[in-house]
Amino acid sequence: MQPSTAKVNLTLDDYLVLLNVAVQVGDKKWQKEITRKLERISRFEAAKA
């Protein structure tokens, strides 16, 4: 069975929910990964403005 390779687009709210879950389960590595992604999103949005 082949795994699905569908592309998923997450919104800012989705990342915030994921960050909340990462904090609740105490996964520091996942928190850092999500935080970096949020920083990239922020810089991208600022550059568009």
PDB file of N, H, CA, C and O in Angstrom:
ATOM      1  N   MET A   1       0.842  -1.174   0.000  1.00  0.00           N
ATOM      2  CA  MET A   1       0.000   0.000   0.000  1.00  0.00           C
ATOM      3  C   MET A   1       0.890   1.241   0.000  1.00  0.00           C
ATOM      4  O   MET A   1       1.797   1.353   0.824  1.00  0.00           O
ATOM      5  N   GLN A   2       0.639   2.158  -0.905  1.00  0.00           N
ATOM      6  H   GLN A   2      -0.098   2.067  -1.575  1.00  0.00           H
ATOM      7  CA  GLN A   2       1.421   3.382  -1.043  1.00  0.00           C
ATOM      8  C   GLN A   2       0.879   4.465  -0.111  1.00  0.00           C
ATOM      9  O   GLN A   2      -0.335   4.645  -0.013  1.00  0.00           O
ATOM     10  N   PRO A   3       1.770   5.186   0.573  1.00  0.00           N
ATOM     11  CA  PRO A   3       1.297   6.309   1.400  1.00  0.00           C
ATOM     12  C   PRO A   3       0.811   7.454   0.528  1.00  0.00           C
ATOM     13  O   PRO A   3       1.278   7.635  -0.597  1.00  0.00           O
ATOM     14  N   SER A   4      -0.120   8.216   1.049  1.00  0.00           N
ATOM     15  H   SER A   4      -0.500   8.069   1.963  1.00  0.00           H
ATOM     16  CA  SER A   4      -0.645   9.374   0.332  1.00  0.00           C
ATOM     17  C   SER A   4       0.394  10.486   0.321  1.00  0.00           C
ATOM     18  O   SER A   4       1.094  10.698   1.311  1.00  0.00           O
ATOM     19  N   THR A   5       0.491  11.187  -0.786  1.00  0.00           N
ATOM     20  H   THR A   5      -0.078  11.015  -1.590  1.00  0.00           H
ATOM     21  CA  THR A   5       1.430  12.304  -0.890  1.00  0.00           C
ATOM     22  C   THR A   5       0.681  13.603  -1.170  1.00  0.00           C
ATOM     23  O   THR A   5       1.222  14.509  -1.803  1.00  0.00           O
ATOM     24  N   ALA A   6      -0.558  13.694  -0.701  1.00  0.00           N
ATOM     25  H   ALA A   6      -0.998  12.958  -0.186  1.00  0.00           H
ATOM     26  CA  ALA A   6      -1.351  14.905  -0.905  1.00  0.00           C
ATOM     27  C   ALA A   6      -0.728  16.079  -0.156  1.00  0.00           C
ATOM     28  O   ALA A   6      -0.233  15.927   0.961  1.00  0.00           O
ATOM     29  N   LYS A   7      -0.760  17.247  -0.786  1.00  0.00           N
ATOM     30  H   LYS A   7      -1.162  17.370  -1.693  1.00  0.00           H
ATOM     31  CA  LYS A   7      -0.236  18.452  -0.166  1.00  0.00           C
ATOM     32  C   LYS A   7      -1.304  19.036   0.762  1.00  0.00           C
ATOM     33  O   LYS A   7      -2.483  19.100   0.415  1.00  0.00           O
ATOM     34  N   VAL A   8      -0.863  19.459   1.941  1.00  0.00           N
ATOM     35  H   VAL A   8       0.095  19.407   2.223  1.00  0.00           H
ATOM     36  CA  VAL A   8      -1.781  20.020   2.925  1.00  0.00           C
ATOM     37  C   VAL A   8      -1.359  21.455   3.203  1.00  0.00           C
ATOM     38  O   VAL A   8      -0.182  21.726   3.443  1.00  0.00           O
ATOM     39  N   ASN A   9      -2.313  22.366   3.171  1.00  0.00           N
ATOM     40  H   ASN A   9      -3.269  22.146   2.976  1.00  0.00           H
ATOM     41  CA  ASN A   9      -2.054  23.761   3.504  1.00  0.00           C
ATOM     42  C   ASN A   9      -2.648  24.055   4.871  1.00  0.00           C
ATOM     43  O   ASN A   9      -3.853  23.911   5.076  1.00  0.00           O
ATOM     44  N   LEU A  10      -1.797  24.468   5.808  1.00  0.00           N
ATOM     45  H   LEU A  10      -0.818  24.585   5.642  1.00  0.00           H
ATOM     46  CA  LEU A  10      -2.258  24.786   7.145  1.00  0.00           C
ATOM     47  C   LEU A  10      -2.378  26.297   7.304  1.00  0.00           C
ATOM     48  O   LEU A  10      -1.586  27.058   6.746  1.00  0.00           O
ATOM     49  N   THR A  11      -3.369  26.716   8.064  1.00  0.00           N
ATOM     50  H   THR A  11      -4.012  26.098   8.517  1.00  0.00           H
ATOM     51  CA  THR A  11      -3.552  28.133   8.338  1.00  0.00           C
ATOM     52  C   THR A  11      -2.796  28.507   9.614  1.00  0.00           C
ATOM     53  O   THR A  11      -2.305  27.638  10.334  1.00  0.00           O
ATOM     54  N   LEU A  12      -2.711  29.786   9.878  1.00  0.00           N
ATOM     55  H   LEU A  12      -3.110  30.492   9.294  1.00  0.00           H
ATOM     56  CA  LEU A  12      -2.082  30.268  11.097  1.00  0.00           C
ATOM     57  C   LEU A  12      -2.769  29.655  12.320  1.00  0.00           C
ATOM     58  O   LEU A  12      -2.099  29.233  13.262  1.00  0.00           O
ATOM     59  N   ASP A  13      -4.085  29.606  12.305  1.00  0.00           N
ATOM     60  H   ASP A  13      -4.629  29.948  11.539  1.00  0.00           H
ATOM     61  CA  ASP A  13      -4.830  29.007  13.416  1.00  0.00           C
ATOM     62  C   ASP A  13      -4.459  27.535  13.614  1.00  0.00           C
ATOM     63  O   ASP A  13      -4.353  27.063  14.746  1.00  0.00           O
ATOM     64  N   ASP A  14      -4.263  26.816  12.508  1.00  0.00           N
ATOM     65  H   ASP A  14      -4.349  27.200  11.588  1.00  0.00           H
ATOM     66  CA  ASP A  14      -3.863  25.406  12.596  1.00  0.00           C
ATOM     67  C   ASP A  14      -2.528  25.264  13.325  1.00  0.00           C
ATOM     68  O   ASP A  14      -2.362  24.384  14.170  1.00  0.00           O
ATOM     69  N   TYR A  15      -1.576  26.141  12.987  1.00  0.00           N
ATOM     70  H   TYR A  15      -1.710  26.856  12.300  1.00  0.00           H
ATOM     71  CA  TYR A  15      -0.267  26.090  13.644  1.00  0.00           C
ATOM     72  C   TYR A  15      -0.378  26.435  15.122  1.00  0.00           C
ATOM     73  O   TYR A  15       0.321  25.849  15.949  1.00  0.00           O
ATOM     74  N   LEU A  16      -1.252  27.381  15.464  1.00  0.00           N
ATOM     75  H   LEU A  16      -1.821  27.857  14.793  1.00  0.00           H
ATOM     76  CA  LEU A  16      -1.433  27.729  16.867  1.00  0.00           C
ATOM     77  C   LEU A  16      -2.043  26.571  17.653  1.00  0.00           C
ATOM     78  O   LEU A  16      -1.665  26.332  18.800  1.00  0.00           O
ATOM     79  N   VAL A  17      -2.972  25.860  17.048  1.00  0.00           N
ATOM     80  H   VAL A  17      -3.278  26.054  16.116  1.00  0.00           H
ATOM     81  CA  VAL A  17      -3.559  24.680  17.692  1.00  0.00           C
ATOM     82  C   VAL A  17      -2.482  23.615  17.895  1.00  0.00           C
ATOM     83  O   VAL A  17      -2.383  23.016  18.966  1.00  0.00           O
ATOM     84  N   LEU A  18      -1.671  23.384  16.846  1.00  0.00           N
ATOM     85  H   LEU A  18      -1.752  23.871  15.976  1.00  0.00           H
ATOM     86  CA  LEU A  18      -0.597  22.403  16.966  1.00  0.00           C
ATOM     87  C   LEU A  18       0.409  22.793  18.048  1.00  0.00           C
ATOM     88  O   LEU A  18       0.900  21.938  18.785  1.00  0.00           O
ATOM     89  N   LEU A  19       0.711  24.088  18.137  1.00  0.00           N
ATOM     90  H   LEU A  19       0.312  24.782  17.538  1.00  0.00           H
ATOM     91  CA  LEU A  19       1.631  24.557  19.170  1.00  0.00           C
ATOM     92  C   LEU A  19       1.041  24.299  20.552  1.00  0.00           C
ATOM     93  O   LEU A  19       1.754  23.879  21.463  1.00  0.00           O
ATOM     94  N   ASN A  20      -0.242  24.546  20.710  1.00  0.00           N
ATOM     95  H   ASN A  20      -0.821  24.888  19.970  1.00  0.00           H
ATOM     96  CA  ASN A  20      -0.902  24.283  21.982  1.00  0.00           C
ATOM     97  C   ASN A  20      -0.809  22.803  22.353  1.00  0.00           C
ATOM     98  O   ASN A  20      -0.553  22.470  23.510  1.00  0.00           O
ATOM     99  N   VAL A  21      -1.012  21.930  21.394  1.00  0.00           N
ATOM    100  H   VAL A  21      -1.219  22.200  20.454  1.00  0.00           H
ATOM    101  CA  VAL A  21      -0.908  20.492  21.640  1.00  0.00           C
ATOM    102  C   VAL A  21       0.524  20.130  22.031  1.00  0.00           C
ATOM    103  O   VAL A  21       0.743  19.361  22.967  1.00  0.00           O
ATOM    104  N   ALA A  22       1.488  20.685  21.314  1.00  0.00           N
ATOM    105  H   ALA A  22       1.311  21.310  20.553  1.00  0.00           H
ATOM    106  CA  ALA A  22       2.896  20.404  21.607  1.00  0.00           C
ATOM    107  C   ALA A  22       3.244  20.837  23.030  1.00  0.00           C
ATOM    108  O   ALA A  22       3.981  20.139  23.727  1.00  0.00           O
ATOM    109  N   VAL A  23       2.722  21.975  23.463  1.00  0.00           N
ATOM    110  H   VAL A  23       2.123  22.541  22.897  1.00  0.00           H
ATOM    111  CA  VAL A  23       2.968  22.451  24.828  1.00  0.00           C
ATOM    112  C   VAL A  23       2.317  21.503  25.830  1.00  0.00           C
ATOM    113  O   VAL A  23       2.930  21.147  26.836  1.00  0.00           O
ATOM    114  N   GLN A  24       1.087  21.098  25.563  1.00  0.00           N
ATOM    115  H   GLN A  24       0.589  21.387  24.745  1.00  0.00           H
ATOM    116  CA  GLN A  24       0.368  20.216  26.484  1.00  0.00           C
ATOM    117  C   GLN A  24       1.076  18.875  26.673  1.00  0.00           C
ATOM    118  O   GLN A  24       1.101  18.336  27.779  1.00  0.00           O
ATOM    119  N   VAL A  25       1.650  18.339  25.599  1.00  0.00           N
ATOM    120  H   VAL A  25       1.630  18.777  24.700  1.00  0.00           H
ATOM    121  CA  VAL A  25       2.326  17.041  25.718  1.00  0.00           C
ATOM    122  C   VAL A  25       3.792  17.193  26.109  1.00  0.00           C
ATOM    123  O   VAL A  25       4.482  16.202  26.346  1.00  0.00           O
ATOM    124  N   GLY A  26       4.265  18.442  26.174  1.00  0.00           N
ATOM    125  H   GLY A  26       3.704  19.247  25.982  1.00  0.00           H
ATOM    126  CA  GLY A  26       5.634  18.690  26.615  1.00  0.00           C
ATOM    127  C   GLY A  26       6.705  18.371  25.596  1.00  0.00           C
ATOM    128  O   GLY A  26       7.842  18.077  25.964  1.00  0.00           O
ATOM    129  N   ASP A  27       6.358  18.426  24.313  1.00  0.00           N
ATOM    130  H   ASP A  27       5.435  18.665  24.014  1.00  0.00           H
ATOM    131  CA  ASP A  27       7.318  18.110  23.251  1.00  0.00           C
ATOM    132  C   ASP A  27       8.054  19.382  22.820  1.00  0.00           C
ATOM    133  O   ASP A  27       7.581  20.130  21.965  1.00  0.00           O
ATOM    134  N   LYS A  28       9.224  19.610  23.432  1.00  0.00           N
ATOM    135  H   LYS A  28       9.609  19.002  24.127  1.00  0.00           H
ATOM    136  CA  LYS A  28      10.001  20.830  23.182  1.00  0.00           C
ATOM    137  C   LYS A  28      10.487  20.927  21.740  1.00  0.00           C
ATOM    138  O   LYS A  28      10.488  22.011  21.156  1.00  0.00           O
ATOM    139  N   LYS A  29      10.896  19.806  21.168  1.00  0.00           N
ATOM    140  H   LYS A  29      10.895  18.926  21.643  1.00  0.00           H
ATOM    141  CA  LYS A  29      11.384  19.817  19.781  1.00  0.00           C
ATOM    142  C   LYS A  29      10.265  20.227  18.823  1.00  0.00           C
ATOM    143  O   LYS A  29      10.478  21.036  17.920  1.00  0.00           O
ATOM    144  N   TRP A  30       9.094  19.673  19.021  1.00  0.00           N
ATOM    145  H   TRP A  30       8.921  19.015  19.754  1.00  0.00           H
ATOM    146  CA  TRP A  30       7.944  20.000  18.177  1.00  0.00           C
ATOM    147  C   TRP A  30       7.555  21.465  18.376  1.00  0.00           C
ATOM    148  O   TRP A  30       7.216  22.145  17.408  1.00  0.00           O
ATOM    149  N   GLN A  31       7.597  21.960  19.617  1.00  0.00           N
ATOM    150  H   GLN A  31       7.872  21.407  20.403  1.00  0.00           H
ATOM    151  CA  GLN A  31       7.289  23.359  19.892  1.00  0.00           C
ATOM    152  C   GLN A  31       8.231  24.273  19.116  1.00  0.00           C
ATOM    153  O   GLN A  31       7.801  25.263  18.524  1.00  0.00           O
ATOM    154  N   LYS A  32       9.508  23.937  19.122  1.00  0.00           N
ATOM    155  H   LYS A  32       9.858  23.133  19.602  1.00  0.00           H
ATOM    156  CA  LYS A  32      10.508  24.758  18.439  1.00  0.00           C
ATOM    157  C   LYS A  32      10.253  24.749  16.926  1.00  0.00           C
ATOM    158  O   LYS A  32      10.353  25.786  16.270  1.00  0.00           O
ATOM    159  N   GLU A  33       9.924  23.580  16.380  1.00  0.00           N
ATOM    160  H   GLU A  33       9.842  22.737  16.912  1.00  0.00           H
ATOM    161  CA  GLU A  33       9.640  23.462  14.948  1.00  0.00           C
ATOM    162  C   GLU A  33       8.441  24.325  14.551  1.00  0.00           C
ATOM    163  O   GLU A  33       8.484  25.033  13.545  1.00  0.00           O
ATOM    164  N   ILE A  34       7.386  24.261  15.338  1.00  0.00           N
ATOM    165  H   ILE A  34       7.352  23.686  16.155  1.00  0.00           H
ATOM    166  CA  ILE A  34       6.177  25.035  15.044  1.00  0.00           C
ATOM    167  C   ILE A  34       6.457  26.527  15.194  1.00  0.00           C
ATOM    168  O   ILE A  34       6.004  27.333  14.381  1.00  0.00           O
ATOM    169  N   THR A  35       7.203  26.892  16.233  1.00  0.00           N
ATOM    170  H   THR A  35       7.570  26.237  16.893  1.00  0.00           H
ATOM    171  CA  THR A  35       7.539  28.297  16.458  1.00  0.00           C
ATOM    172  C   THR A  35       8.341  28.851  15.289  1.00  0.00           C
ATOM    173  O   THR A  35       8.107  29.980  14.858  1.00  0.00           O
ATOM    174  N   ARG A  36       9.287  28.067  14.772  1.00  0.00           N
ATOM    175  H   ARG A  36       9.477  27.150  15.123  1.00  0.00           H
ATOM    176  CA  ARG A  36      10.059  28.517  13.600  1.00  0.00           C
ATOM    177  C   ARG A  36       9.150  28.741  12.399  1.00  0.00           C
ATOM    178  O   ARG A  36       9.300  29.723  11.672  1.00  0.00           O
ATOM    179  N   LYS A  37       8.217  27.835  12.198  1.00  0.00           N
ATOM    180  H   LYS A  37       8.095  27.037  12.789  1.00  0.00           H
ATOM    181  CA  LYS A  37       7.282  27.974  11.079  1.00  0.00           C
ATOM    182  C   LYS A  37       6.441  29.238  11.249  1.00  0.00           C
ATOM    183  O   LYS A  37       6.218  29.966  10.282  1.00  0.00           O
ATOM    184  N   LEU A  38       5.977  29.500  12.458  1.00  0.00           N
ATOM    185  H   LEU A  38       6.159  28.907  13.243  1.00  0.00           H
ATOM    186  CA  LEU A  38       5.189  30.705  12.713  1.00  0.00           C
ATOM    187  C   LEU A  38       6.016  31.962  12.464  1.00  0.00           C
ATOM    188  O   LEU A  38       5.492  32.955  11.960  1.00  0.00           O
ATOM    189  N   GLU A  39       7.294  31.930  12.810  1.00  0.00           N
ATOM    190  H   GLU A  39       7.719  31.122  13.220  1.00  0.00           H
ATOM    191  CA  GLU A  39       8.173  33.071  12.545  1.00  0.00           C
ATOM    192  C   GLU A  39       8.330  33.295  11.044  1.00  0.00           C
ATOM    193  O   GLU A  39       8.314  34.436  10.581  1.00  0.00           O
ATOM    194  N   ARG A  40       8.481  32.210  10.284  1.00  0.00           N
ATOM    195  H   ARG A  40       8.494  31.283  10.660  1.00  0.00           H
ATOM    196  CA  ARG A  40       8.581  32.339   8.821  1.00  0.00           C
ATOM    197  C   ARG A  40       7.304  32.926   8.240  1.00  0.00           C
ATOM    198  O   ARG A  40       7.360  33.788   7.363  1.00  0.00           O
ATOM    199  N   ILE A  41       6.165  32.471   8.717  1.00  0.00           N
ATOM    200  H   ILE A  41       6.120  31.770   9.430  1.00  0.00           H
ATOM    201  CA  ILE A  41       4.870  32.987   8.255  1.00  0.00           C
ATOM    202  C   ILE A  41       4.791  34.481   8.558  1.00  0.00           C
ATOM    203  O   ILE A  41       4.362  35.269   7.716  1.00  0.00           O
ATOM    204  N   SER A  42       5.205  34.864   9.762  1.00  0.00           N
ATOM    205  H   SER A  42       5.553  34.224  10.447  1.00  0.00           H
ATOM    206  CA  SER A  42       5.168  36.261  10.165  1.00  0.00           C
ATOM    207  C   SER A  42       6.047  37.128   9.272  1.00  0.00           C
ATOM    208  O   SER A  42       5.630  38.202   8.838  1.00  0.00           O
ATOM    209  N   ARG A  43       7.267  36.661   8.996  1.00  0.00           N
ATOM    210  H   ARG A  43       7.605  35.789   9.348  1.00  0.00           H
ATOM    211  CA  ARG A  43       8.160  37.424   8.133  1.00  0.00           C
ATOM    212  C   ARG A  43       7.600  37.542   6.717  1.00  0.00           C
ATOM    213  O   ARG A  43       7.713  38.597   6.092  1.00  0.00           O
ATOM    214  N   PHE A  44       7.004  36.477   6.214  1.00  0.00           N
ATOM    215  H   PHE A  44       6.912  35.620   6.721  1.00  0.00           H
ATOM    216  CA  PHE A  44       6.416  36.481   4.875  1.00  0.00           C
ATOM    217  C   PHE A  44       5.272  37.484   4.803  1.00  0.00           C
ATOM    218  O   PHE A  44       5.171  38.256   3.849  1.00  0.00           O
ATOM    219  N   GLU A  45       4.409  37.466   5.820  1.00  0.00           N
ATOM    220  H   GLU A  45       4.491  36.839   6.595  1.00  0.00           H
ATOM    221  CA  GLU A  45       3.261  38.389   5.846  1.00  0.00           C
ATOM    222  C   GLU A  45       3.747  39.834   5.951  1.00  0.00           C
ATOM    223  O   GLU A  45       3.184  40.722   5.312  1.00  0.00           O
ATOM    224  N   ALA A  46       4.785  40.075   6.751  1.00  0.00           N
ATOM    225  H   ALA A  46       5.242  39.353   7.270  1.00  0.00           H
ATOM    226  CA  ALA A  46       5.320  41.434   6.906  1.00  0.00           C
ATOM    227  C   ALA A  46       5.915  41.930   5.595  1.00  0.00           C
ATOM    228  O   ALA A  46       5.795  43.109   5.262  1.00  0.00           O
ATOM    229  N   ALA A  47       6.550  41.043   4.859  1.00  0.00           N
ATOM    230  H   ALA A  47       6.648  40.086   5.129  1.00  0.00           H
ATOM    231  CA  ALA A  47       7.161  41.425   3.577  1.00  0.00           C
ATOM    232  C   ALA A  47       6.089  41.768   2.539  1.00  0.00           C
ATOM    233  O   ALA A  47       6.314  42.605   1.666  1.00  0.00           O
ATOM    234  N   LYS A  48       4.938  41.128   2.635  1.00  0.00           N
ATOM    235  H   LYS A  48       4.755  40.447   3.344  1.00  0.00           H
ATOM    236  CA  LYS A  48       3.850  41.412   1.697  1.00  0.00           C
ATOM    237  C   LYS A  48       3.225  42.769   1.956  1.00  0.00           C
ATOM    238  O   LYS A  48       2.710  43.399   1.032  1.00  0.00           O
ATOM    239  N   ALA A  49       3.260  43.223   3.188  1.00  0.00           N
ATOM    240  H   ALA A  49       3.678  42.711   3.938  1.00  0.00           H
ATOM    241  CA  ALA A  49       2.586  44.483   3.570  1.00  0.00           C
ATOM    242  C   ALA A  49       3.321  45.702   3.107  1.00  0.00           C
ATOM    243  O   ALA A  49       2.875  46.822   3.354  1.00  0.00           O
TER     244      ALA A  49
END
